């Protein structure tokens, strides 16, 4: 029976980190979803307030299905808030809404990392489709330069996750500053939103670790087959 020890060495620890990060964000969001803001402002209202304060009156705030499916879509200029955020007055919902509004501000001001992330998306999409097939073909036919090209393609996905980190951290920083400066949340409520956003940020760290672990595993496999 074949045992892939590289999976145990590289992937299992990364998956454990990813699982912990996902559980952390869900439990933290659930905890602070029960803490209602004193101003009773909903997530949608908070997002609208922050957008208007930054002159982004053309950006719409809409409700989308699902839980924690919140995102900003630069193609339609919409801040999309999940049902658990849009009409919710909790500090968790307001923090998430402010974070997505932070992404809208990033696009409006031409924030460098988010422009870079958008630019490498086409390359990343190609890499995700070609990486593994090229590696497998290179190993099967013992043509290892092709396998290493496949690894380079896979590295573009790790690069995407790396560039995503400053984008997400900066969006949270903008969100917390906006919530404080506009008085939407008081100091104690702001601390709750900060914990929610910090937990969410760990999922992006885990995604980067997972991508790097898989890249190292693939490089290790190719090098081991080449040396056989």
Secondary structure by P-SEA (a helix, b strand, c coil): cccccccccccaaaaaaaaaaaaaaaaaaaaaccccccccccaaaaaaaaaaaacccccccccccccccbbbbcccccccccccccccccaaaaaaaaaaaaaaaaaaaccaaaaaaaaaaaaaaaaaacaaaaaaaaaaacaaaaaaaaaaaaaaaaaaaaaaaaaaaaaaaaaaaaaaaaccccaaaaaaaaaaaaaaaaaaaaaaaaaaaaaaaaaaaaaaaaac
